[in-house]
Amino acid sequence: MNKVYYLKTCSTCVRILKTLNLPSDFILQDIKTEEITVKQLDEMKALAGSYEALFSKRAKLYKEMGLKDMNLSEKDYKQYILEHYTFLSRPVILANNQIFIGNSAKTVEAAKKAIHE
């Protein structure tokens, strides 16, 4: 399945979506209005290798909740991502059985290449 998990209120996500020039078979899921399910998160983890790889340590709540001072387990990362969308590193792009996490130029370029192969 080709899918993008993103926030439509995030200007970075919107900019990235424009540069990707997605084919019509892509499904877009705004994670603020349509929460991530356990099944979806498990599918992402299977491709990413860990929940930590999907977790955003740049989220405001990460510092506000004191999580940066805690030793979090995989179970904790999963729980926090499911509890609040802000903990998912965005965007997450699933394309041709590959996963691309985050908004670095290198990641976006790799995703673009995978999408248009």
Biopython code that builds the backbone (N, CA, C, O; Angstrom):
import numpy as np
from Bio.PDB.StructureBuilder import StructureBuilder

atoms = [
    (1, "MET", "N", (0.840, -1.188, 0.000)),
    (1, "MET", "CA", (0.000, 0.000, 0.000)),
    (1, "MET", "C", (0.880, 1.245, 0.000)),
    (1, "MET", "O", (1.893, 1.305, 0.697)),
    (2, "ASN", "N", (0.487, 2.215, -0.776)),
    (2, "ASN", "CA", (1.199, 3.488, -0.834)),
    (2, "ASN", "C", (0.408, 4.511, -0.032)),
    (2, "ASN", "O", (-0.747, 4.805, -0.339)),
    (3, "LYS", "N", (1.053, 5.050, 1.004)),
    (3, "LYS", "CA", (0.331, 5.911, 1.933)),
    (3, "LYS", "C", (1.263, 6.947, 2.538)),
    (3, "LYS", "O", (2.471, 6.735, 2.649)),
    (4, "VAL", "N", (0.671, 8.083, 2.929)),
    (4, "VAL", "CA", (1.425, 9.116, 3.632)),
    (4, "VAL", "C", (0.660, 9.497, 4.897)),
    (4, "VAL", "O", (-0.515, 9.860, 4.849)),
    (5, "TYR", "N", (1.349, 9.406, 6.014)),
    (5, "TYR", "CA", (0.813, 9.885, 7.296)),
    (5, "TYR", "C", (1.407, 11.271, 7.506)),
    (5, "TYR", "O", (2.627, 11.432, 7.522)),
    (6, "TYR", "N", (0.552, 12.264, 7.666)),
    (6, "TYR", "CA", (1.041, 13.646, 7.741)),
    (6, "TYR", "C", (0.067, 14.506, 8.543)),
    (6, "TYR", "O", (-0.972, 14.033, 9.004)),
    (7, "LEU", "N", (0.425, 15.770, 8.698)),
    (7, "LEU", "CA", (-0.467, 16.761, 9.310)),
    (7, "LEU", "C", (-0.763, 17.831, 8.271)),
    (7, "LEU", "O", (0.161, 18.456, 7.750)),
    (8, "LYS", "N", (-2.032, 18.051, 7.963)),
    (8, "LYS", "CA", (-2.338, 19.065, 6.950)),
    (8, "LYS", "C", (-2.128, 20.478, 7.482)),
    (8, "LYS", "O", (-2.088, 21.432, 6.704)),
    (9, "THR", "N", (-1.992, 20.623, 8.806)),
    (9, "THR", "CA", (-1.735, 21.938, 9.393)),
    (9, "THR", "C", (-0.233, 22.226, 9.494)),
    (9, "THR", "O", (0.166, 23.300, 9.946)),
    (10, "CYS", "N", (0.589, 21.274, 9.078)),
    (10, "CYS", "CA", (2.048, 21.437, 9.147)),
    (10, "CYS", "C", (2.560, 21.915, 7.792)),
    (10, "CYS", "O", (2.435, 21.209, 6.791)),
    (11, "SER", "N", (3.125, 23.090, 7.762)),
    (11, "SER", "CA", (3.591, 23.656, 6.489)),
    (11, "SER", "C", (4.706, 22.819, 5.874)),
    (11, "SER", "O", (4.807, 22.732, 4.650)),
    (12, "THR", "N", (5.535, 22.208, 6.697)),
    (12, "THR", "CA", (6.613, 21.354, 6.181)),
    (12, "THR", "C", (6.030, 20.130, 5.477)),
    (12, "THR", "O", (6.470, 19.769, 4.386)),
    (13, "CYS", "N", (5.036, 19.490, 6.104)),
    (13, "CYS", "CA", (4.391, 18.329, 5.480)),
    (13, "CYS", "C", (3.740, 18.705, 4.149)),
    (13, "CYS", "O", (3.875, 17.987, 3.158)),
    (14, "VAL", "N", (3.039, 19.828, 4.138)),
    (14, "VAL", "CA", (2.361, 20.288, 2.921)),
    (14, "VAL", "C", (3.384, 20.554, 1.818)),
    (14, "VAL", "O", (3.170, 20.176, 0.666)),
    (15, "ARG", "N", (4.483, 21.199, 2.167)),
    (15, "ARG", "CA", (5.539, 21.497, 1.184)),
    (15, "ARG", "C", (6.117, 20.203, 0.611)),
    (15, "ARG", "O", (6.318, 20.085, -0.598)),
    (16, "ILE", "N", (6.379, 19.238, 1.487)),
    (16, "ILE", "CA", (6.944, 17.962, 1.050)),
    (16, "ILE", "C", (5.973, 17.243, 0.116)),
    (16, "ILE", "O", (6.383, 16.702, -0.910)),
    (17, "LEU", "N", (4.690, 17.235, 0.470)),
    (17, "LEU", "CA", (3.699, 16.580, -0.390)),
    (17, "LEU", "C", (3.691, 17.187, -1.789)),
    (17, "LEU", "O", (3.562, 16.469, -2.780)),
    (18, "LYS", "N", (3.828, 18.505, -1.868)),
    (18, "LYS", "CA", (3.861, 19.164, -3.176)),
    (18, "LYS", "C", (5.076, 18.728, -3.982)),
    (18, "LYS", "O", (4.969, 18.500, -5.187)),
    (19, "THR", "N", (6.228, 18.611, -3.333)),
    (19, "THR", "CA", (7.449, 18.243, -4.063)),
    (19, "THR", "C", (7.446, 16.777, -4.482)),
    (19, "THR", "O", (8.121, 16.405, -5.442)),
    (20, "LEU", "N", (6.686, 15.937, -3.764)),
    (20, "LEU", "CA", (6.675, 14.509, -4.084)),
    (20, "LEU", "C", (5.875, 14.185, -5.350)),
    (20, "LEU", "O", (6.125, 13.176, -6.009)),
    (21, "ASN", "N", (4.912, 15.050, -5.683)),
    (21, "ASN", "CA", (4.099, 14.826, -6.879)),
    (21, "ASN", "C", (3.533, 13.396, -6.870)),
    (21, "ASN", "O", (3.824, 12.591, -7.756)),
    (22, "LEU", "N", (2.733, 13.110, -5.865)),
    (22, "LEU", "CA", (2.235, 11.755, -5.618)),
    (22, "LEU", "C", (1.276, 11.267, -6.701)),
    (22, "LEU", "O", (0.416, 12.018, -7.162)),
    (23, "PRO", "N", (1.429, 10.007, -7.104)),
    (23, "PRO", "CA", (0.464, 9.400, -8.025)),
    (23, "PRO", "C", (-0.906, 9.269, -7.346)),
    (23, "PRO", "O", (-1.004, 9.363, -6.122)),
    (24, "SER", "N", (-1.944, 9.055, -8.125)),
    (24, "SER", "CA", (-3.308, 9.019, -7.592)),
    (24, "SER", "C", (-3.591, 7.815, -6.701)),
    (24, "SER", "O", (-4.584, 7.815, -5.974)),
    (25, "ASP", "N", (-2.736, 6.782, -6.741)),
    (25, "ASP", "CA", (-2.988, 5.602, -5.900)),
    (25, "ASP", "C", (-2.537, 5.791, -4.449)),
    (25, "ASP", "O", (-2.724, 4.893, -3.627)),
    (26, "PHE", "N", (-1.955, 6.926, -4.128)),
    (26, "PHE", "CA", (-1.515, 7.193, -2.753)),
    (26, "PHE", "C", (-2.688, 7.610, -1.884)),
    (26, "PHE", "O", (-3.562, 8.366, -2.308)),
    (27, "ILE", "N", (-2.690, 7.099, -0.656)),
    (27, "ILE", "CA", (-3.699, 7.469, 0.332)),
    (27, "ILE", "C", (-3.033, 8.437, 1.303)),
    (27, "ILE", "O", (-1.943, 8.172, 1.809)),
    (28, "LEU", "N", (-3.696, 9.558, 1.559)),
    (28, "LEU", "CA", (-3.187, 10.541, 2.513)),
    (28, "LEU", "C", (-4.013, 10.444, 3.792)),
    (28, "LEU", "O", (-5.243, 10.451, 3.747)),
    (29, "GLN", "N", (-3.332, 10.355, 4.924)),
    (29, "GLN", "CA", (-4.033, 10.298, 6.209)),
    (29, "GLN", "C", (-3.528, 11.416, 7.099)),
    (29, "GLN", "O", (-2.376, 11.427, 7.531)),
    (30, "ASP", "N", (-4.433, 12.368, 7.363)),
    (30, "ASP", "CA", (-4.122, 13.455, 8.295)),
    (30, "ASP", "C", (-4.259, 12.871, 9.706)),
    (30, "ASP", "O", (-5.367, 12.586, 10.160)),
    (31, "ILE", "N", (-3.136, 12.697, 10.387)),
    (31, "ILE", "CA", (-3.136, 11.990, 11.669)),
    (31, "ILE", "C", (-3.796, 12.777, 12.803)),
    (31, "ILE", "O", (-4.033, 12.235, 13.882)),
    (32, "LYS", "N", (-4.089, 14.043, 12.556)),
    (32, "LYS", "CA", (-4.785, 14.825, 13.584)),
    (32, "LYS", "C", (-6.292, 14.528, 13.545)),
    (32, "LYS", "O", (-6.939, 14.462, 14.590)),
    (33, "THR", "N", (-6.837, 14.353, 12.356)),
    (33, "THR", "CA", (-8.274, 14.112, 12.227)),
    (33, "THR", "C", (-8.618, 12.629, 12.143)),
    (33, "THR", "O", (-9.739, 12.233, 12.459)),
    (34, "GLU", "N", (-7.652, 11.805, 11.718)),
    (34, "GLU", "CA", (-7.865, 10.357, 11.636)),
    (34, "GLU", "C", (-6.713, 9.668, 12.365)),
    (34, "GLU", "O", (-5.623, 9.489, 11.821)),
    (35, "GLU", "N", (-6.987, 9.290, 13.603)),
    (35, "GLU", "CA", (-5.934, 8.738, 14.465)),
    (35, "GLU", "C", (-5.307, 7.477, 13.881)),
    (35, "GLU", "O", (-5.948, 6.720, 13.152)),
    (36, "ILE", "N", (-4.050, 7.274, 14.218)),
    (36, "ILE", "CA", (-3.322, 6.082, 13.807)),
    (36, "ILE", "C", (-3.839, 4.896, 14.619)),
    (36, "ILE", "O", (-3.999, 4.992, 15.836)),
    (37, "THR", "N", (-4.097, 3.790, 13.947)),
    (37, "THR", "CA", (-4.553, 2.590, 14.649)),
    (37, "THR", "C", (-3.344, 1.752, 15.066)),
    (37, "THR", "O", (-2.231, 1.948, 14.578)),
    (38, "VAL", "N", (-3.589, 0.823, 15.972)),
    (38, "VAL", "CA", (-2.529, -0.087, 16.419)),
    (38, "VAL", "C", (-1.997, -0.864, 15.214)),
    (38, "VAL", "O", (-0.788, -1.043, 15.069)),
    (39, "LYS", "N", (-2.901, -1.323, 14.357)),
    (39, "LYS", "CA", (-2.510, -2.093, 13.173)),
    (39, "LYS", "C", (-1.617, -1.257, 12.250)),
    (39, "LYS", "O", (-0.596, -1.741, 11.763)),
    (40, "GLN", "N", (-2.007, -0.009, 12.014)),
    (40, "GLN", "CA", (-1.203, 0.871, 11.155)),
    (40, "GLN", "C", (0.179, 1.094, 11.750)),
    (40, "GLN", "O", (1.183, 1.047, 11.040)),
    (41, "LEU", "N", (0.226, 1.337, 13.051)),
    (41, "LEU", "CA", (1.508, 1.582, 13.710)),
    (41, "LEU", "C", (2.387, 0.327, 13.661)),
    (41, "LEU", "O", (3.599, 0.420, 13.462)),
    (42, "ASP", "N", (1.777, -0.833, 13.842)),
    (42, "ASP", "CA", (2.532, -2.082, 13.764)),
    (42, "ASP", "C", (3.082, -2.311, 12.352)),
    (42, "ASP", "O", (4.193, -2.815, 12.193)),
    (43, "GLU", "N", (2.305, -1.942, 11.332)),
    (43, "GLU", "CA", (2.779, -2.054, 9.944)),
    (43, "GLU", "C", (3.974, -1.133, 9.712)),
    (43, "GLU", "O", (4.946, -1.518, 9.062)),
    (44, "MET", "N", (3.895, 0.085, 10.245)),
    (44, "MET", "CA", (5.009, 1.023, 10.109)),
    (44, "MET", "C", (6.243, 0.493, 10.829)),
    (44, "MET", "O", (7.357, 0.580, 10.312)),
    (45, "LYS", "N", (6.039, -0.063, 12.036)),
    (45, "LYS", "CA", (7.153, -0.592, 12.820)),
    (45, "LYS", "C", (7.835, -1.752, 12.104)),
    (45, "LYS", "O", (9.059, -1.881, 12.146)),
    (46, "ALA", "N", (7.036, -2.601, 11.443)),
    (46, "ALA", "CA", (7.598, -3.743, 10.723)),
    (46, "ALA", "C", (8.570, -3.271, 9.644)),
    (46, "ALA", "O", (9.594, -3.912, 9.406)),
    (47, "LEU", "N", (8.253, -2.158, 8.994)),
    (47, "LEU", "CA", (9.134, -1.609, 7.959)),
    (47, "LEU", "C", (10.285, -0.793, 8.549)),
    (47, "LEU", "O", (11.398, -0.806, 8.023)),
    (48, "ALA", "N", (10.008, -0.088, 9.641)),
    (48, "ALA", "CA", (11.014, 0.803, 10.236)),
    (48, "ALA", "C", (12.005, 0.058, 11.135)),
    (48, "ALA", "O", (13.141, 0.497, 11.318)),
    (49, "GLY", "N", (11.565, -1.069, 11.691)),
    (49, "GLY", "CA", (12.442, -1.839, 12.570)),
    (49, "GLY", "C", (12.217, -1.588, 14.050)),
    (49, "GLY", "O", (12.537, -2.442, 14.878)),
    (50, "SER", "N", (11.671, -0.427, 14.394)),
    (50, "SER", "CA", (11.396, -0.129, 15.803)),
    (50, "SER", "C", (10.390, 1.009, 15.914)),
    (50, "SER", "O", (10.197, 1.784, 14.976)),
    (51, "TYR", "N", (9.755, 1.094, 17.078)),
    (51, "TYR", "CA", (8.852, 2.222, 17.332)),
    (51, "TYR", "C", (9.668, 3.490, 17.558)),
    (51, "TYR", "O", (9.224, 4.590, 17.228)),
    (52, "GLU", "N", (10.850, 3.333, 18.115)),
    (52, "GLU", "CA", (11.705, 4.495, 18.366)),
    (52, "GLU", "C", (12.036, 5.223, 17.067)),
    (52, "GLU", "O", (12.127, 6.450, 17.053)),
    (53, "ALA", "N", (12.217, 4.480, 15.975)),
    (53, "ALA", "CA", (12.524, 5.097, 14.683)),
    (53, "ALA", "C", (11.372, 5.980, 14.191)),
    (53, "ALA", "O", (11.581, 6.908, 13.411)),
    (54, "LEU", "N", (10.161, 5.682, 14.653)),
    (54, "LEU", "CA", (8.976, 6.444, 14.257)),
    (54, "LEU", "C", (8.668, 7.595, 15.214)),
    (54, "LEU", "O", (7.816, 8.436, 14.930)),
    (55, "PHE", "N", (9.359, 7.626, 16.337)),
    (55, "PHE", "CA", (9.067, 8.564, 17.424)),
    (55, "PHE", "C", (9.803, 9.883, 17.211)),
    (55, "PHE", "O", (10.994, 9.899, 16.901)),
    (56, "SER", "N", (9.083, 10.980, 17.380)),
    (56, "SER", "CA", (9.683, 12.300, 17.232)),
    (56, "SER", "C", (10.162, 12.832, 18.578)),
    (56, "SER", "O", (9.367, 13.110, 19.475)),
    (57, "LYS", "N", (11.469, 12.963, 18.693)),
    (57, "LYS", "CA", (12.030, 13.534, 19.918)),
    (57, "LYS", "C", (12.074, 15.055, 19.837)),
    (57, "LYS", "O", (12.586, 15.721, 20.737)),
    (58, "ARG", "N", (11.530, 15.600, 18.743)),
    (58, "ARG", "CA", (11.455, 17.051, 18.587)),
    (58, "ARG", "C", (10.085, 17.591, 18.988)),
    (58, "ARG", "O", (9.867, 18.803, 18.982)),
    (59, "ALA", "N", (9.166, 16.700, 19.333)),
    (59, "ALA", "CA", (7.825, 17.120, 19.734)),
    (59, "ALA", "C", (7.900, 17.927, 21.034)),
    (59, "ALA", "O", (8.662, 17.593, 21.941)),
    (60, "LYS", "N", (7.101, 18.990, 21.108)),
    (60, "LYS", "CA", (7.077, 19.822, 22.318)),
    (60, "LYS", "C", (6.739, 19.004, 23.555)),
    (60, "LYS", "O", (7.336, 19.188, 24.615)),
    (61, "LEU", "N", (5.777, 18.101, 23.410)),
    (61, "LEU", "CA", (5.348, 17.289, 24.555)),
    (61, "LEU", "C", (6.470, 16.407, 25.085)),
    (61, "LEU", "O", (6.470, 16.045, 26.261)),
    (62, "TYR", "N", (7.422, 16.058, 24.230)),
    (62, "TYR", "CA", (8.548, 15.216, 24.645)),
    (62, "TYR", "C", (9.306, 15.879, 25.788)),
    (62, "TYR", "O", (9.664, 15.227, 26.769)),
    (63, "LYS", "N", (9.547, 17.172, 25.652)),
    (63, "LYS", "CA", (10.244, 17.930, 26.698)),
    (63, "LYS", "C", (9.289, 18.276, 27.837)),
    (63, "LYS", "O", (9.637, 18.144, 29.010)),
    (64, "GLU", "N", (8.069, 18.725, 27.480)),
    (64, "GLU", "CA", (7.099, 19.150, 28.484)),
    (64, "GLU", "C", (6.743, 18.037, 29.458)),
    (64, "GLU", "O", (6.551, 18.293, 30.646)),
    (65, "MET", "N", (6.652, 16.810, 28.972)),
    (65, "MET", "CA", (6.284, 15.677, 29.818)),
    (65, "MET", "C", (7.499, 15.058, 30.515)),
    (65, "MET", "O", (7.365, 14.094, 31.269)),
    (66, "GLY", "N", (8.680, 15.618, 30.259)),
    (66, "GLY", "CA", (9.891, 15.109, 30.892)),
    (66, "GLY", "C", (10.371, 13.780, 30.326)),
    (66, "GLY", "O", (11.169, 13.083, 30.952)),
    (67, "LEU", "N", (9.880, 13.433, 29.137)),
    (67, "LEU", "CA", (10.243, 12.144, 28.542)),
    (67, "LEU", "C", (11.717, 12.080, 28.162)),
    (67, "LEU", "O", (12.314, 11.003, 28.129)),
    (68, "LYS", "N", (12.299, 13.248, 27.874)),
    (68, "LYS", "CA", (13.708, 13.263, 27.460)),
    (68, "LYS", "C", (14.640, 12.832, 28.597)),
    (68, "LYS", "O", (15.782, 12.439, 28.363)),
    (69, "ASP", "N", (14.134, 12.912, 29.825)),
    (69, "ASP", "CA", (14.939, 12.511, 30.982)),
    (69, "ASP", "C", (14.647, 11.075, 31.421)),
    (69, "ASP", "O", (15.191, 10.604, 32.420)),
    (70, "MET", "N", (13.781, 10.380, 30.667)),
    (70, "MET", "CA", (13.416, 9.009, 31.022)),
    (70, "MET", "C", (14.042, 8.028, 30.037)),
    (70, "MET", "O", (14.372, 8.385, 28.906)),
    (71, "ASN", "N", (14.194, 6.810, 30.479)),
    (71, "ASN", "CA", (14.714, 5.749, 29.619)),
    (71, "ASN", "C", (13.502, 5.002, 29.060)),
    (71, "ASN", "O", (12.962, 4.111, 29.714)),
    (72, "LEU", "N", (13.076, 5.371, 27.844)),
    (72, "LEU", "CA", (11.860, 4.816, 27.262)),
    (72, "LEU", "C", (12.119, 3.476, 26.568)),
    (72, "LEU", "O", (13.158, 3.271, 25.942)),
    (73, "SER", "N", (11.150, 2.575, 26.697)),
    (73, "SER", "CA", (11.237, 1.273, 26.039)),
    (73, "SER", "C", (10.442, 1.325, 24.733)),
    (73, "SER", "O", (9.752, 2.306, 24.459)),
    (74, "GLU", "N", (10.543, 0.272, 23.940)),
    (74, "GLU", "CA", (9.760, 0.174, 22.706)),
    (74, "GLU", "C", (8.265, 0.269, 23.016)),
    (74, "GLU", "O", (7.508, 0.899, 22.278)),
    (75, "LYS", "N", (7.851, -0.364, 24.113)),
    (75, "LYS", "CA", (6.448, -0.332, 24.537)),
    (75, "LYS", "C", (6.019, 1.110, 24.832)),
    (75, "LYS", "O", (4.910, 1.519, 24.488)),
    (76, "ASP", "N", (6.911, 1.872, 25.474)),
    (76, "ASP", "CA", (6.617, 3.279, 25.785)),
    (76, "ASP", "C", (6.462, 4.100, 24.503)),
    (76, "ASP", "O", (5.522, 4.884, 24.371)),
    (77, "TYR", "N", (7.394, 3.913, 23.558)),
    (77, "TYR", "CA", (7.320, 4.666, 22.291)),
    (77, "TYR", "C", (5.993, 4.386, 21.594)),
    (77, "TYR", "O", (5.332, 5.307, 21.115)),
    (78, "LYS", "N", (5.611, 3.127, 21.539)),
    (78, "LYS", "CA", (4.352, 2.742, 20.892)),
    (78, "LYS", "C", (3.172, 3.421, 21.582)),
    (78, "LYS", "O", (2.300, 3.994, 20.928)),
    (79, "GLN", "N", (3.157, 3.348, 22.907)),
    (79, "GLN", "CA", (2.059, 3.928, 23.690)),
    (79, "GLN", "C", (1.931, 5.430, 23.430)),
    (79, "GLN", "O", (0.830, 5.927, 23.193)),
    (80, "TYR", "N", (3.049, 6.151, 23.473)),
    (80, "TYR", "CA", (2.997, 7.605, 23.286)),
    (80, "TYR", "C", (2.563, 7.989, 21.875)),
    (80, "TYR", "O", (1.816, 8.952, 21.702)),
    (81, "ILE", "N", (3.020, 7.254, 20.871)),
    (81, "ILE", "CA", (2.602, 7.552, 19.490)),
    (81, "ILE", "C", (1.094, 7.346, 19.349)),
    (81, "ILE", "O", (0.418, 8.142, 18.698)),
    (82, "LEU", "N", (0.572, 6.293, 19.948)),
    (82, "LEU", "CA", (-0.868, 6.029, 19.865)),
    (82, "LEU", "C", (-1.681, 7.031, 20.674)),
    (82, "LEU", "O", (-2.813, 7.351, 20.310)),
    (83, "GLU", "N", (-1.108, 7.530, 21.773)),
    (83, "GLU", "CA", (-1.822, 8.490, 22.622)),
    (83, "GLU", "C", (-1.926, 9.869, 21.989)),
    (83, "GLU", "O", (-2.954, 10.535, 22.114)),
    (84, "HIS", "N", (-0.869, 10.300, 21.309)),
    (84, "HIS", "CA", (-0.883, 11.655, 20.757)),
    (84, "HIS", "C", (-0.123, 11.725, 19.436)),
    (84, "HIS", "O", (1.046, 11.349, 19.352)),
    (85, "TYR", "N", (-0.805, 12.209, 18.417)),
    (85, "TYR", "CA", (-0.241, 12.256, 17.060)),
    (85, "TYR", "C", (1.087, 13.011, 16.965)),
    (85, "TYR", "O", (1.889, 12.746, 16.069)),
    (86, "THR", "N", (1.317, 13.935, 17.871)),
    (86, "THR", "CA", (2.523, 14.756, 17.787)),
    (86, "THR", "C", (3.805, 13.936, 17.965)),
    (86, "THR", "O", (4.889, 14.381, 17.587)),
    (87, "PHE", "N", (3.675, 12.737, 18.543)),
    (87, "PHE", "CA", (4.866, 11.915, 18.759)),
    (87, "PHE", "C", (5.305, 11.122, 17.525)),
    (87, "PHE", "O", (6.368, 10.503, 17.536)),
    (88, "LEU", "N", (4.498, 11.137, 16.464)),
    (88, "LEU", "CA", (4.919, 10.466, 15.235)),
    (88, "LEU", "C", (5.794, 11.426, 14.443)),
    (88, "LEU", "O", (5.392, 12.554, 14.160)),
    (89, "SER", "N", (6.971, 10.980, 14.093)),
    (89, "SER", "CA", (7.862, 11.785, 13.266)),
    (89, "SER", "C", (7.203, 11.917, 11.893)),
    (89, "SER", "O", (6.808, 10.915, 11.298)),
    (90, "ARG", "N", (7.085, 13.124, 11.395)),
    (90, "ARG", "CA", (6.304, 13.340, 10.176)),
    (90, "ARG", "C", (7.126, 13.956, 9.056)),
    (90, "ARG", "O", (8.122, 14.640, 9.293)),
    (91, "PRO", "N", (6.682, 13.696, 7.823)),
    (91, "PRO", "CA", (5.681, 12.712, 7.422)),
    (91, "PRO", "C", (6.270, 11.303, 7.421)),
    (91, "PRO", "O", (7.488, 11.123, 7.403)),
    (92, "VAL", "N", (5.380, 10.311, 7.442)),
    (92, "VAL", "CA", (5.792, 8.921, 7.245)),
    (92, "VAL", "C", (5.229, 8.524, 5.886)),
    (92, "VAL", "O", (4.020, 8.570, 5.659)),
    (93, "ILE", "N", (6.121, 8.137, 4.996)),
    (93, "ILE", "CA", (5.732, 7.800, 3.634)),
    (93, "ILE", "C", (5.972, 6.303, 3.415)),
    (93, "ILE", "O", (7.084, 5.804, 3.586)),
    (94, "LEU", "N", (4.912, 5.611, 3.036)),
    (94, "LEU", "CA", (5.016, 4.192, 2.690)),
    (94, "LEU", "C", (4.885, 4.102, 1.173)),
    (94, "LEU", "O", (3.854, 4.463, 0.606)),
    (95, "ALA", "N", (5.928, 3.622, 0.533)),
    (95, "ALA", "CA", (5.920, 3.530, -0.930)),
    (95, "ALA", "C", (6.627, 2.263, -1.376)),
    (95, "ALA", "O", (7.793, 2.043, -1.050)),
    (96, "ASN", "N", (5.922, 1.439, -2.116)),
    (96, "ASN", "CA", (6.504, 0.216, -2.672)),
    (96, "ASN", "C", (7.216, -0.629, -1.611)),
    (96, "ASN", "O", (8.360, -1.042, -1.800)),
    (97, "ASN", "N", (6.524, -0.878, -0.496)),
    (97, "ASN", "CA", (7.049, -1.682, 0.618)),
    (97, "ASN", "C", (8.312, -1.115, 1.264)),
    (97, "ASN", "O", (9.106, -1.851, 1.850)),
    (98, "GLN", "N", (8.485, 0.191, 1.150)),
    (98, "GLN", "CA", (9.579, 0.880, 1.819)),
    (98, "GLN", "C", (8.973, 1.962, 2.703)),
    (98, "GLN", "O", (7.850, 2.409, 2.472)),
    (99, "ILE", "N", (9.725, 2.378, 3.719)),
    (99, "ILE", "CA", (9.238, 3.426, 4.612)),
    (99, "ILE", "C", (10.249, 4.560, 4.660)),
    (99, "ILE", "O", (11.460, 4.339, 4.684)),
    (100, "PHE", "N", (9.723, 5.775, 4.674)),
    (100, "PHE", "CA", (10.548, 6.980, 4.757)),
    (100, "PHE", "C", (9.973, 7.833, 5.873)),
    (100, "PHE", "O", (8.808, 8.229, 5.836)),
    (101, "ILE", "N", (10.807, 8.109, 6.864)),
    (101, "ILE", "CA", (10.333, 8.768, 8.082)),
    (101, "ILE", "C", (11.017, 10.117, 8.246)),
    (101, "ILE", "O", (12.245, 10.208, 8.227)),
    (102, "GLY", "N", (10.213, 11.163, 8.407)),
    (102, "GLY", "CA", (10.760, 12.482, 8.707)),
    (102, "GLY", "C", (10.876, 13.367, 7.491)),
    (102, "GLY", "O", (10.457, 13.013, 6.389)),
    (103, "ASN", "N", (11.461, 14.541, 7.724)),
    (103, "ASN", "CA", (11.450, 15.567, 6.693)),
    (103, "ASN", "C", (12.836, 16.016, 6.244)),
    (103, "ASN", "O", (12.977, 17.085, 5.651)),
    (104, "SER", "N", (13.858, 15.210, 6.519)),
    (104, "SER", "CA", (15.191, 15.612, 6.055)),
    (104, "SER", "C", (15.222, 15.566, 4.527)),
    (104, "SER", "O", (14.514, 14.773, 3.908)),
    (105, "ALA", "N", (16.034, 16.408, 3.937)),
    (105, "ALA", "CA", (16.132, 16.476, 2.478)),
    (105, "ALA", "C", (16.510, 15.121, 1.888)),
    (105, "ALA", "O", (15.992, 14.721, 0.845)),
    (106, "LYS", "N", (17.409, 14.425, 2.559)),
    (106, "LYS", "CA", (17.866, 13.108, 2.094)),
    (106, "LYS", "C", (16.703, 12.102, 2.085)),
    (106, "LYS", "O", (16.545, 11.337, 1.133)),
    (107, "THR", "N", (15.903, 12.112, 3.140)),
    (107, "THR", "CA", (14.757, 11.205, 3.255)),
    (107, "THR", "C", (13.712, 11.514, 2.187)),
    (107, "THR", "O", (13.187, 10.606, 1.542)),
    (108, "VAL", "N", (13.416, 12.790, 2.005)),
    (108, "VAL", "CA", (12.418, 13.210, 1.015)),
    (108, "VAL", "C", (12.877, 12.831, -0.396)),
    (108, "VAL", "O", (12.076, 12.371, -1.209)),
    (109, "GLU", "N", (14.147, 13.023, -0.678)),
    (109, "GLU", "CA", (14.683, 12.683, -1.998)),
    (109, "GLU", "C", (14.614, 11.177, -2.246)),
    (109, "GLU", "O", (14.275, 10.743, -3.347)),
    (110, "ALA", "N", (14.935, 10.384, -1.230)),
    (110, "ALA", "CA", (14.863, 8.927, -1.348)),
    (110, "ALA", "C", (13.415, 8.476, -1.570)),
    (110, "ALA", "O", (13.156, 7.568, -2.359)),
    (111, "ALA", "N", (12.481, 9.116, -0.871)),
    (111, "ALA", "CA", (11.061, 8.788, -1.034)),
    (111, "ALA", "C", (10.603, 9.122, -2.450)),
    (111, "ALA", "O", (9.896, 8.340, -3.085)),
    (112, "LYS", "N", (11.010, 10.277, -2.930)),
    (112, "LYS", "CA", (10.639, 10.710, -4.285)),
    (112, "LYS", "C", (11.135, 9.693, -5.313)),
    (112, "LYS", "O", (10.417, 9.342, -6.249)),
    (113, "LYS", "N", (12.342, 9.236, -5.132)),
    (113, "LYS", "CA", (12.940, 8.265, -6.046)),
    (113, "LYS", "C", (12.155, 6.947, -6.020)),
    (113, "LYS", "O", (11.874, 6.369, -7.070)),
    (114, "ALA", "N", (11.802, 6.475, -4.815)),
    (114, "ALA", "CA", (11.057, 5.231, -4.655)),
    (114, "ALA", "C", (9.646, 5.334, -5.257)),
    (114, "ALA", "O", (9.138, 4.373, -5.835)),
    (115, "ILE", "N", (9.037, 6.488, -5.114)),
    (115, "ILE", "CA", (7.667, 6.696, -5.607)),
    (115, "ILE", "C", (7.638, 6.688, -7.133)),
    (115, "ILE", "O", (6.712, 6.146, -7.737)),
    (116, "HIS", "N", (8.631, 7.277, -7.743)),
    (116, "HIS", "CA", (8.624, 7.450, -9.202)),
    (116, "HIS", "C", (9.516, 6.473, -9.939)),
    (116, "HIS", "O", (9.896, 6.731, -11.081)),
    (117, "GLU", "N", (9.862, 5.343, -9.306)),
    (117, "GLU", "CA", (10.687, 4.322, -9.979)),
    (117, "GLU", "C", (9.915, 3.657, -11.091)),
    (117, "GLU", "O", (10.443, 2.774, -11.767)),
]
sb = StructureBuilder()
sb.init_structure("model")
sb.init_model(0)
sb.init_chain("A")
sb.init_seg("    ")
for serial, (resi, resn, name, xyz) in enumerate(atoms, 1):
    if name == "N":
        sb.init_residue(resn, " ", resi, " ")
    sb.init_atom(name, np.array(xyz, "f"), 0.0, 1.0, " ", f" {name:<3s}", serial, name[0])
structure = sb.get_structure()
